[in-house]
Amino acid sequence: MKQLTVISGKGGTGKTSITAAFASLTKDTVFADCDVDAADLHLILKPTIKKTMKFHGLTIASIDKSHCNYCKKCYDFCRFHAIDKNIELIKESCEGCGVCAYVCPVNAITMVDRDSGCAYLSETRFGPMAHAVLYTAEEASGKLVTVVRNIASDIAKQQKKNCILIDGPPGIGCPVIASITGVDLVLIVTEPTLSAIHDLERILGVVQHFHIPAVVCINKSTINPENTSKIEQYCKKNDILIVGKLPYDTNFTKAMIHEQSIVEYSDGNLSQNICEMWKKIQEVLKPNG
């Protein structure tokens, strides 16, 4: 079973649109949307949820007023100001550190699981999908990414699927690391802008740190040929394969409006380029690729 993660150094490069296009081309594949902070693959794949699982990220303090002697030690020691003078918990401020429970002389405070989001097992028109939503202002997104990947892996084993296609988050933070750890190949989607070139270098540094093979796709390559050339030179210098150069095409946006992948929406040059890119990726993923 092979695992491919599609990532980008910054948002807005077309990562999810390309992932959705791959989904419409592949068979025997499980899809995983690991951009849990701002999931959007479901907008194109339109999954039907089959199972919902609560996600517990950090813990949160629970105060039993019947045991509290109002010594206010919890109030004095909480550096996040999550307990007020009336010994009422301010849930939005609690970081789950547990110092209040530690200093409480009468054991009136316990740390309990905190509902931080939901993970889903769903079915799409292309196959099974694992995805999740992290609630607003919650943390532990890297942990939720791992939950999504574990769900996808279990489905792949149960249904004997050959591949897991992961739509990763942008950037270089913990969710990205959780999305790429242990995969067989990373596809980095970039674009010919100065910020994207800088972020491409950063994300390649993360991928190389974990010794994961990487290939690059230059999306919207026609908007700035000079910067596209810079990316090509950088990749050549660092021995990184460019598997695709996609032109700027408004059909990407039109396809999203119709809740379709670009391959479903149009059979023009853009779709043909993506098909060729998918073939190249499959060659790289082969045992001797």
FENJO-V164854 format. One record per backbone hydrogen bond with DSSP energy under -1.0 kcal/mol. NH is the residue of the N-H (numbers start at 1). CO is the residue of the C=O. E is the energy in kcal/mol with one decimal. If there is no record, write none. Layout:
# FENJO-V164854
nh,co,e
NH,CO,E
NH,CO,E
This chain:
# FENJO-V164854
nh,co,e
2,162,-2.5
4,164,-2.5
5,185,-2.2
6,166,-3.0
7,187,-2.7
18,14,-2.1
19,15,-2.3
20,16,-2.6
21,17,-1.7
22,18,-2.3
23,19,-2.2
24,20,-1.5
25,22,-1.3
26,22,-1.7
30,163,-2.4
31,128,-2.5
32,165,-2.5
33,130,-2.3
34,167,-2.3
36,34,-1.5
43,40,-1.3
44,41,-1.3
45,41,-2.4
46,42,-2.0
48,123,-2.9
50,121,-2.9
51,121,-1.8
53,119,-3.0
55,117,-2.8
60,112,-2.6
62,110,-2.6
64,108,-3.2
67,64,-1.7
76,72,-2.2
77,73,-2.4
78,74,-1.4
81,78,-1.0
84,88,-2.2
87,84,-2.0
90,82,-3.8
93,90,-1.9
102,98,-1.8
103,99,-2.2
104,100,-1.3
110,62,-2.1
112,60,-2.8
114,58,-1.1
116,55,-3.0
117,55,-1.2
118,133,-2.1
119,53,-3.1
120,131,-3.7
121,51,-2.5
122,129,-3.2
123,48,-1.9
124,127,-2.0
129,122,-2.5
130,31,-2.9
131,120,-1.9
133,118,-2.6
134,36,-1.7
135,116,-2.8
138,135,-2.0
144,140,-1.7
145,141,-2.3
146,142,-1.7
147,143,-1.6
148,144,-2.3
149,145,-2.5
150,146,-2.3
151,147,-2.2
152,148,-2.4
153,149,-2.5
154,150,-2.3
155,151,-2.3
156,152,-2.5
157,153,-2.1
158,154,-2.6
159,155,-2.9
161,156,-2.4
162,28,-1.9
163,28,-1.4
164,2,-2.4
165,30,-2.8
166,4,-3.3
167,32,-3.0
168,6,-2.4
171,8,-1.5
177,173,-2.0
178,174,-2.7
179,175,-1.4
180,176,-1.5
181,177,-1.8
183,180,-2.0
184,3,-1.7
185,3,-1.4
186,213,-2.0
187,5,-2.8
188,215,-2.9
189,7,-2.9
190,217,-2.8
193,191,-2.2
197,193,-2.3
198,194,-2.0
199,195,-2.3
200,196,-2.2
201,197,-1.7
202,198,-1.6
203,199,-2.6
204,200,-2.2
205,201,-1.5
206,202,-1.5
207,203,-2.5
208,204,-2.7
209,205,-1.6
210,206,-1.3
211,208,-1.2
212,207,-2.0
215,186,-2.5
216,241,-2.5
217,188,-2.6
218,244,-2.6
219,190,-3.1
221,246,-2.9
223,220,-1.8
228,224,-2.2
229,225,-2.3
230,226,-1.6
231,227,-2.1
232,228,-2.3
233,229,-2.4
234,230,-2.3
235,231,-2.7
236,232,-2.3
237,233,-2.4
238,234,-1.7
239,236,-1.1
240,235,-3.1
243,216,-2.1
244,216,-1.0
246,218,-2.4
252,249,-1.5
254,250,-2.1
255,251,-2.7
256,252,-1.7
257,253,-2.2
258,254,-1.4
259,256,-1.8
260,255,-2.7
265,261,-2.2
266,262,-2.4
272,268,-2.1
273,269,-2.5
274,270,-2.1
275,271,-2.3
276,272,-2.2
277,273,-2.2
278,274,-2.5
279,275,-1.8
280,276,-2.0
281,277,-2.2
282,278,-2.2
283,279,-1.9
284,280,-2.0
285,281,-2.2
289,286,-2.7
